[in-house]
Amino acid sequence: MRRADRLFRIIQLLRRAKRPVTAETLAGELETSKRSVYRDIAELMAQQVPIRGEAGLGYVLDRQFDMPPLMLTPDELEAAVLGAQWVAMRGDPVLANAARDLLAKITHSVPERLRAFLIEPSVSAPAPLSATTDGIDLTKLRLWIRTGRKVRLRYLDERNEETERTIWPVVVGYAETVRLVAGWCELRQGFRHFRTDRIVAAQFIDERIECSQTDLRARWKRHITAQGLRMPE
C-alpha cells in the first residue's frame, strides 16, 4: 500500500471509530508495523490533521475535521451500490428516490474507469419478499424525529384491537418485510415498536417531547441492550 493511501486509510479508520484507536489496532488494519503507524500519525499531525492522543493510549480524530471528496475504491463503490439498492427496494418512496439519486450522483462523479463498478456491480440486493402499506407518512415522521416532536397513533395490536397512543418517535426501522417505528409510548410508559402497516391513522402534533432527542435515543439504546436485541451502530 502506498504511503499516501495509508495516510488516507488512517484518517478513515479514525473517522469511523467511536473510541480511541491504538497504534496496534491501526497496524493490524493496515497490515503494517506499529513503527510505521507512529511515523504516519506524526506526518498527519505535521500536516495539521487534528489528531489527539499518543502511543499506547490511542488516537482520536477531531469530529469537526473534514476533507474534500477523495477517490472511492472499488469495494467502497460496490458497498454504496448494495446499500442504495436495498433502500431503493425497501425504503419509503422519498428514501427510495433519494437512493437512486445518490447512485446517479456517484456515477457522474467518479472517473470513467470506475463506472463499471456502479453500472455492472458484482453485488446485488434481492427484491423484498413482500410489500407493505404504511399507515403513516414516513417522510413527515422522519422530520418529526429530527425536530423532537410527538405523534399520536391509532394502532391495531397483534390481537387486532385498536388503541390510541401518543409516542415520542426515536427511529424508523426498515426490516426485510415490514417497517417499524420505535418510540416512547406515553400510554405504556415505556419504549415500544410499532409496525407501520398496523397504524390506522397518525396525527403529527406540534408539541415537543419532554427531553432532548439525544437523551431519548440514548435511553432507547439502553432499552434495546437490556432486551438483548441488536442495536444500530
Disulfide bonds with the S-S distance in Angstrom:
none
